[in-house]
Amino acid sequence: MTVTKDKISVIGAGSVAWSSKLIHDLLHTPELYGSKVYLMDINEERLRLTKALADSYMAEVGGRYDFIATMDRREAIRDADFVINTAMYGGHLYYEKMRRISEKHGYYRGVNSTEWNMVSDYHTIWGYYQWRLAMDIARDVEELAPDAWLIQMANPVFELTTLLSRETKLKVIGLCHGHLGYKEIASALGLNPAEVEFEAIGFNHVIWLTKFKYQGEDAYPLIDRWIEEESAKYWERWRREQSNPFDIQMSPAAVDMYRSYGLFPVGDTVRGGTWKYHWN
């Protein structure tokens, strides 16, 4: 096994939701052991907590990284091999403020992306600042680490990746984790995810299961059988326990979209379902 010693920079590392998953994945990727991981955020308290989490988890699982906390974005980016942008302008409190303003003026509560939402989203008001932040980070990468891969994880992934690809000469990739919804499909069907072969195609929040095999055989018929024989009982329990009509991969909205388009939606693609699934 070849072990690299890269510099990996995480911008917006104070986001515990993203950073905890990223730290978990890094510590279970021995091919990257020995790398320096710069954790950067403008919130000192959140940054301190993320750094403590990284060090504690590394001590527990035995990984080998040098986690470095900094509030200096340029220091984090300089000579990096990978720059991961998870930053949200103003943080979630500012986002919630924009959400309240948007709903006051009639914009439907949509997911943090403009594709496939019922009416619109809050980027009408808030998006400019997020796009400007992403461009500022990209300009720092162009100057300080022009050969780095810029991995865009902060929403809206589709729009920001398109913007950065068009307006910079960087190597840019947008990363969405919605495709992992295939595991929930497999679980509902009683399948071992390790024996599932799948292909998911689309873009952020709009992902479709274009290939789904189990033990080498087409598994779409298993979905059809589940819908006919088991879905009603599954949904009865789910409606008692959940407050969000789109909180599960195998929701009625997902099945409705499957029947309409011929492919099963993956991840939170179901948020683009029809109005009849909105409980309010």
C-alpha positions in Angstrom: 0.0 0.0 0.0 1.4 3.4 -1.0 1.0 6.1 1.7 0.8 9.7 0.6 1.6 12.8 2.6 -0.8 15.3 1.2 -2.0 18.6 2.5 -5.8 18.6 2.8 -7.5 21.8 3.7 -11.1 21.9 5.0 -12.7 25.4 4.7 -15.7 25.8 7.0 -14.5 23.0 9.3 -16.6 24.4 12.1 -19.6 22.6 10.6 -19.8 19.6 12.8 -22.3 17.9 10.6 -19.9 17.8 7.7 -16.6 17.7 9.6 -17.5 14.7 11.7 -18.2 12.6 8.7 -15.1 13.8 6.9 -12.9 13.1 9.9 -14.5 9.6 10.1 -13.8 8.9 6.5 -10.2 10.2 6.7 -9.4 8.1 9.7 -10.7 5.0 7.8 -8.6 5.8 4.7 -5.1 4.5 5.5 -3.8 5.4 2.0 -3.9 9.1 3.2 -2.2 8.4 6.6 0.7 10.9 7.2 -1.1 13.8 5.6 -1.6 17.2 7.2 -5.2 18.2 7.5 -5.8 21.9 8.0 -9.2 22.6 9.7 -10.2 26.2 9.0 -13.1 28.2 10.3 -13.9 31.8 11.3 -15.7 30.6 14.5 -13.0 29.9 17.1 -15.2 27.9 19.4 -16.6 25.7 16.7 -13.1 25.2 15.3 -11.8 24.2 18.8 -14.5 21.6 19.1 -13.8 20.1 15.6 -10.1 19.9 16.4 -10.8 18.2 19.7 -13.2 15.7 18.0 -10.5 14.9 15.3 -7.8 14.3 17.9 -10.0 12.3 20.2 -11.3 10.0 17.4 -7.8 9.6 15.9 -6.6 8.4 19.3 -9.4 6.0 19.5 -9.1 4.4 16.1 -5.4 4.7 15.7 -5.1 6.8 12.5 -2.1 8.9 11.6 -2.8 12.5 10.6 -1.6 15.9 11.7 -4.7 17.9 12.4 -4.0 21.6 12.4 -6.6 24.2 13.4 -6.4 27.7 11.9 -8.6 30.7 11.4 -6.4 31.9 8.5 -7.9 30.8 5.2 -4.8 31.6 3.2 -2.6 29.7 5.5 -4.9 26.7 5.2 -5.0 26.8 1.4 -1.3 27.6 0.7 0.4 24.6 -1.2 -2.6 22.4 -0.5 -3.2 19.3 -2.6 -6.9 19.2 -1.8 -9.2 22.0 -0.7 -12.6 21.0 0.6 -15.1 23.8 0.8 -17.9 23.2 3.3 -18.4 26.9 4.2 -21.8 28.5 4.4 -21.9 32.3 4.3 -23.1 33.7 7.6 -23.7 30.2 9.0 -27.1 28.5 9.7 -28.5 31.4 11.8 -28.1 33.8 8.9 -29.6 31.1 6.6 -32.6 30.7 8.9 -33.1 34.5 8.9 -33.2 34.5 5.1 -35.6 31.6 5.2 -38.0 33.5 7.4 -37.8 36.6 5.2 -38.4 34.4 2.1 -41.4 32.6 3.5 -42.9 35.9 4.6 -42.9 37.0 1.0 -44.4 33.7 -0.3 -41.4 31.5 -1.2 -42.0 27.9 -0.5 -39.7 26.2 2.0 -37.4 24.3 -0.3 -34.1 22.3 0.1 -30.9 24.3 -0.2 -30.8 24.2 -4.0 -32.8 25.7 -6.8 -33.5 22.6 -8.9 -36.8 20.8 -8.7 -38.2 22.8 -5.8 -41.9 23.5 -5.8 -41.8 27.2 -6.2 -38.4 28.7 -5.4 -35.7 28.9 -2.8 -33.9 31.3 -0.6 -31.0 31.9 -3.0 -33.2 34.6 -4.5 -32.1 36.6 -1.5 -29.2 34.7 0.0 -27.4 33.1 -2.9 -25.2 36.0 -4.0 -23.3 36.0 -0.7 -22.7 32.2 -0.9 -21.5 32.4 -4.5 -19.2 35.3 -3.7 -17.7 33.4 -0.8 -17.1 30.4 -3.0 -15.4 32.6 -5.6 -13.2 34.2 -3.0 -12.1 30.8 -1.8 -11.4 29.7 -5.4 -9.4 32.9 -6.1 -7.2 32.0 -3.0 -6.7 28.5 -4.4 -5.8 29.9 -7.8 -3.1 32.1 -6.2 -1.8 29.8 -3.4 -2.4 26.2 -4.6 -3.2 26.3 -8.4 -2.6 22.6 -8.8 -5.0 21.6 -6.0 -8.3 19.8 -6.4 -11.1 22.1 -5.2 -13.9 19.9 -3.8 -17.1 21.8 -3.5 -19.4 20.3 -0.7 -21.3 23.4 0.5 -24.7 23.9 -1.1 -25.9 24.7 -3.6 -23.4 22.2 -5.0 -24.7 22.1 -8.6 -24.8 25.9 -9.1 -21.5 26.5 -7.3 -19.6 23.8 -9.1 -20.9 25.1 -12.4 -19.8 28.6 -11.5 -16.3 27.6 -10.4 -15.8 25.4 -13.5 -16.8 28.3 -15.8 -15.0 31.2 -14.0 -11.8 29.6 -12.9 -9.1 27.3 -14.4 -9.0 25.1 -11.3 -9.7 21.4 -11.1 -13.1 21.4 -9.5 -15.5 18.7 -8.5 -18.8 18.9 -6.7 -19.4 16.2 -4.2 -22.9 15.1 -3.1 -23.6 12.1 -0.8 -27.2 11.6 -1.9 -26.2 8.5 -3.9 -25.8 6.6 -0.6 -29.6 6.4 -0.4 -29.2 3.1 -2.3 -28.2 1.5 1.1 -31.6 2.5 2.6 -33.3 1.0 -0.5 -31.4 -2.3 0.0 -32.2 -2.3 3.7 -35.9 -1.9 3.1 -35.8 -4.8 0.7 -33.9 -7.0 3.1 -30.7 -7.0 1.0 -27.1 -7.0 2.0 -25.7 -3.7 0.8 -22.3 -5.3 0.3 -23.8 -7.5 -2.5 -25.5 -4.6 -4.3 -24.2 -3.2 -7.5 -25.6 0.2 -8.3 -25.3 3.2 -10.5 -26.7 6.6 -9.7 -26.8 9.4 -12.2 -27.8 13.1 -11.9 -26.8 16.1 -10.0 -27.2 17.5 -6.5 -30.7 16.7 -5.1 -31.7 15.2 -8.4 -30.3 11.7 -8.5 -31.7 8.6 -10.2 -31.0 4.9 -9.7 -30.0 3.9 -13.2 -28.6 0.5 -12.3 -29.6 -1.7 -9.3 -28.4 -5.3 -9.1 -28.3 -7.8 -6.3 -26.0 -10.8 -6.5 -25.5 -10.0 -10.2 -29.3 -10.0 -11.0 -31.5 -7.0 -11.8 -33.0 -5.9 -8.5 -35.7 -3.5 -9.8 -38.3 -6.3 -9.7 -37.6 -6.6 -5.9 -38.6 -2.9 -5.6 -41.8 -3.6 -7.6 -42.6 -6.5 -5.3 -41.9 -4.4 -2.2 -44.3 -1.7 -3.4 -47.1 -4.2 -4.1 -46.7 -6.3 -1.0 -45.0 -4.4 1.8 -45.1 -0.7 1.2 -48.5 0.0 2.8 -47.5 -1.6 6.2 -44.1 0.2 6.0 -45.7 3.6 5.4 -48.3 3.1 8.2 -45.6 2.8 10.7 -43.5 5.6 9.2 -46.4 8.1 9.3 -46.8 7.5 13.0 -43.1 8.1 13.6 -42.1 10.8 11.2 -43.0 14.5 10.8 -41.5 15.0 7.4 -43.1 13.5 4.3 -39.7 13.1 2.6 -37.6 11.8 5.6 -37.2 8.3 4.2 -35.8 6.9 1.0 -38.8 4.6 0.4 -41.5 7.3 0.8 -44.8 7.5 -1.1 -43.3 10.5 -3.0 -40.4 8.4 -4.1 -42.6 5.6 -5.4 -44.8 8.1 -7.2 -41.8 9.6 -8.9 -40.6 6.1 -9.8 -44.0 5.3 -11.4 -43.9 8.6 -13.3 -40.4 8.5 -14.6 -39.4 4.8 -14.6 -36.3 5.2 -12.4 -36.2 5.3 -8.6 -35.1 8.6 -7.1 -32.2 8.5 -4.7 -31.4 10.6 -1.7 -33.5 13.7 -1.2 -34.5 13.8 -4.8 -38.0 13.0 -3.5 -38.2 16.6 -2.2 -39.2 17.3 -5.8 -42.3 15.2 -5.5 -45.8 16.6 -6.0 -47.7 18.9 -3.7 -50.0 16.1 -2.4 -47.2 14.8 -0.2 -46.8 18.0 1.7 -48.4 17.5 5.1 -49.0 21.2 5.8 
